[in-house]
């Protein structure tokens, strides 16, 4: 490994502003197995120097990149009564990294297509840019259309597929077209091998498990809607947002949980959540009678027109 790359890897391993998935994308890009990448860097009062150091190291390595303007992000700070209270925690920057000047210019074309509302054409370009399998890009473009989703899936099969894919391919960064996609299987294996070779520290951390045992609050239900109405008339189950009532490692988590049982918003459940890779496994232990009525998320960023980073 050359010295400049080694410095970058060491920075990535210790950088507080890079979440695990962002660290992995950056390492795969630097290795060359991922041709281009989008990486998010979060800055708060504890890591003010990360932006300067990252950009210096990228320039020293000769990496071509674009960086967005600063945007704010929120985190849940406390849960009080029926309010899930969010506060602005810092700012974040989006880095688009390219293996060459041609790729940078092609990315600009993708942005132009998005501005014109040509999402399908743009997504085909960006899928190629990021090295995604063609079969997966084609399926993704099809699934952008609600008519296709309604004809192809039921509510349950659609959300079950998403969760099955997360568990089958934890190291890839695209939505695989199907659970037995051979191209995605190859990439998943290759990415894990490269990560393990380049940074065993991050590989071990990503594979590590964390458990939360305690109360979970039922939040919103995932759905695909047109004019506020679900595209599926009947539901065989529900994908819930579960909110940790107490923090784990100083953070309140929101996790997805697919269940065939109907729960009310604000209902308090007790369970065990196992966090590994980029998903959660949920096992319910006890259903409580308590319901937090009128549960709301009290946030600031929607008022500022910003976006949320979880």
Beta strands, then each sheet from edge to edge (+ up, - down):
strand 1: 37-43
strand 2: 64-67
strand 3: 71-80
strand 4: 83-98
strand 5: 209-221
strand 6: 225-226
strand 7: 229-230
strand 8: 238-244
strand 9: 254-259
strand 10: 267-276
strand 11: 279-291
strand 12: 296-298
sheet 1: 1+ 4- 2+
sheet 2: 1+ 4- 3+
sheet 3: 1+ 4- 12-
sheet 4: 9+ 8- 5+ 10- 11+
sheet 5: 6+ 7-
end
